[in-house]
Amino acid sequence: MRTTKMLATVAAFALAGCQLGTSGADLPVAQQPGGAHVSLRTSSGAYSGELLAVQEDGVIISSDRIMFAPFSAIVGLTVENMGAHYRLGTADVPRGERLAQFRAVSRFPQGLTPNIRSVLLAQKSQGEIAVIP
């Protein structure tokens, strides 16, 4: 009997743990199709668009064309409506959990496969992704 009560108690705590904490469904970006909208500044200009993917070395956004901005060129990046945790400053290179955090709000958190890349470029009539200096 004692073992049964102990198992029941452990099971109750385990089930309660599944209900605690934050959920991705609470994020504003989860309420819409696609990735989060970002504002991006580099020394060459300001850009805005949908966050398509986040790579180890930079971000890919979709605006009037598909563009890649290396973290080394970013002066400021803000994921709109997501708060201070979703901002980058000059030469701010996210790693680990912070990189995963930005990937989670992109349209393609798993990255761009060659097929997806081809389709996106064809939609914008581009041969390759434009690199923002």
Protein Blocks (a to p, Z undefined) as FASTA:
>chain_A
ZZmmmmmmmmmmmmmmmmgccdfklpmklmpgcjdddddddfkbccddddfbdcfkbccd
ddfbccdddfklpmbdcdehkbjmlcccehiacehjlmmmmmmmpmblnopafklmmmmm
mmnopabdcddZZ
